Amino acid sequence: MLLEIPATLAVQSGSVADWVAAVGTAGSLFAALYMINKERKERRRIADELPFQQALLVNAWSESEKEGHVLFAHNGTNQPVFDVMVYASPVDYVPHESGPSHKVEVLFGTLAPGRLLDDKAQTEKLNSDRFGEPTVELEFTDSAGRHWRRGGYERNLVEIKSRRPFD
């Protein structure tokens, strides 16, 4: 004998296929919202790192030669950088100290993409006997107009609000 449920007690809940479709649709909606949010966070992270991408590939250093040290500047990016200024100072240099400054400043100007420049004209000023191994500092403006400074022993890169005046 079959047990029959009276029509007044039966809940009109639809078929199992309808329930599965409803749960699947809701799950798809939540999965899509999760993926959109994840993609949005990733794009924001990339946008936050983007300014550093070009700046990280611009460098300056010195190399010892017979007459003294030669300063180099290199743009390893595919965009030009502007107002490239390299500062070299002796290891024991203290800024704003009374007495003559031994800091050497070299204006490289615009540095084309992938370009390496040197300034051999400053080698006499960067004489290794008097200077020792110089500390090199770099300032430049990237292609988006942001100003950067890299230097000291840590070689830290920081975005700066304005540039030092130079001639």
C-alpha positions in Angstrom: 0.0 0.0 0.0 1.3 3.4 -1.0 1.2 6.2 1.5 -0.5 9.2 0.0 0.1 12.7 1.3 -3.1 14.8 1.3 -2.9 17.8 -1.1 -3.4 20.1 1.8 -0.2 19.0 3.5 2.0 18.8 0.4 4.4 21.7 0.1 4.7 23.0 -3.4 8.5 23.1 -3.5 9.1 22.2 -7.2 11.2 19.5 -8.6 14.7 18.5 -7.5 16.1 19.8 -10.8 14.6 23.3 -10.0 16.3 23.3 -6.6 19.7 22.2 -8.1 19.5 24.9 -10.8 18.7 27.6 -8.2 21.6 26.6 -5.9 23.9 26.3 -8.9 22.9 29.8 -10.1 23.5 31.3 -6.7 26.8 29.6 -6.4 27.9 30.8 -9.8 26.9 34.4 -8.8 29.0 34.2 -5.6 31.9 32.7 -7.5 31.8 35.4 -10.1 31.7 38.2 -7.4 34.6 36.5 -5.7 36.7 36.5 -8.9 35.8 40.1 -9.8 36.9 41.2 -6.3 40.1 39.2 -6.6 40.9 40.7 -10.0 40.1 44.2 -8.7 42.6 43.7 -5.9 45.3 42.4 -8.2 44.8 45.3 -10.6 45.1 47.8 -7.7 48.3 46.0 -6.5 49.8 46.3 -10.0 48.8 49.9 -10.2 50.4 50.6 -6.9 53.7 48.9 -8.0 53.7 50.4 -11.5 55.4 53.7 -10.5 58.3 51.7 -9.0 58.8 49.5 -12.1 60.6 52.2 -14.1 62.4 53.7 -11.2 63.9 50.4 -10.1 65.6 50.0 -13.5 67.5 53.4 -13.3 70.8 53.2 -11.6 74.1 55.1 -11.1 77.5 53.9 -9.8 81.2 54.6 -10.0 84.1 52.5 -11.2 87.7 53.0 -10.4 90.1 53.9 -13.2 93.8 55.0 -13.2 93.0 58.7 -13.0 90.1 58.4 -10.5 86.5 57.2 -10.4 84.2 57.4 -13.4 80.5 57.9 -12.8 77.9 55.9 -14.7 74.2 56.3 -15.2 72.0 53.6 -16.8 68.4 53.6 -17.9 67.3 50.0 -18.1 63.7 50.8 -19.1 61.9 51.3 -22.4 61.0 55.0 -21.5 63.3 58.0 -21.1 64.1 59.5 -17.8 64.8 63.2 -17.3 67.0 65.6 -15.2 69.3 62.7 -14.2 71.7 64.0 -11.6 74.4 61.9 -10.0 76.1 63.0 -6.8 79.3 61.4 -5.6 80.9 62.1 -2.2 83.7 60.6 -0.1 82.7 58.0 2.4 83.2 60.4 5.3 81.3 63.2 3.7 78.9 65.0 6.1 76.3 67.3 4.5 75.9 70.8 5.8 79.2 70.7 7.7 81.3 73.8 7.6 84.2 73.9 5.3 84.6 73.1 1.5 82.3 70.6 0.0 83.9 67.6 -1.6 80.7 66.5 -3.2 80.8 66.1 -7.0 77.6 66.7 -9.0 77.1 65.5 -12.5 74.1 66.4 -14.6 73.4 63.7 -17.2 70.1 65.3 -18.3 67.8 63.1 -20.3 68.7 59.4 -20.4 67.3 57.6 -23.4 65.8 54.1 -23.0 68.4 51.4 -22.5 71.2 53.9 -22.5 74.4 53.8 -20.4 76.3 57.1 -20.0 79.6 57.8 -18.3 81.2 61.1 -17.3 85.0 60.7 -17.6 85.4 64.5 -17.3 84.9 64.2 -13.6 87.5 61.5 -13.0 90.1 64.0 -11.8 87.7 65.5 -9.3 86.9 61.9 -8.2 90.6 61.1 -7.6 90.8 57.8 -5.7 93.6 58.9 -3.5 91.7 61.8 -2.1 88.2 60.5 -2.5 88.4 56.8 -1.6 85.4 54.8 -2.8 82.7 57.4 -3.3 79.1 57.1 -2.2 76.9 57.6 -5.2 73.4 59.1 -5.1 71.0 59.5 -8.0 68.0 61.8 -8.6 65.8 61.7 -11.7 62.3 62.3 -13.0 60.6 59.3 -14.6 58.5 59.5 -17.8 55.3 60.1 -15.7 56.8 63.1 -14.0 57.5 61.5 -10.6 60.7 62.5 -8.9 63.0 59.8 -7.4 66.1 59.6 -5.2 68.3 56.5 -4.8 71.5 56.6 -2.9 73.6 55.9 0.1 74.9 52.5 1.1 71.4 51.0 1.3 70.7 52.1 -2.3 67.1 52.7 -1.2 64.7 54.2 -3.7 62.2 56.8 -2.5 59.8 59.0 -4.3 60.4 62.7 -3.5 58.0 65.6 -3.8 60.5 68.0 -5.4 63.9 68.0 -6.8 67.1 69.7 -5.6 67.8 72.8 -7.6 70.7 72.4 -10.1 72.2 74.5 -12.9 
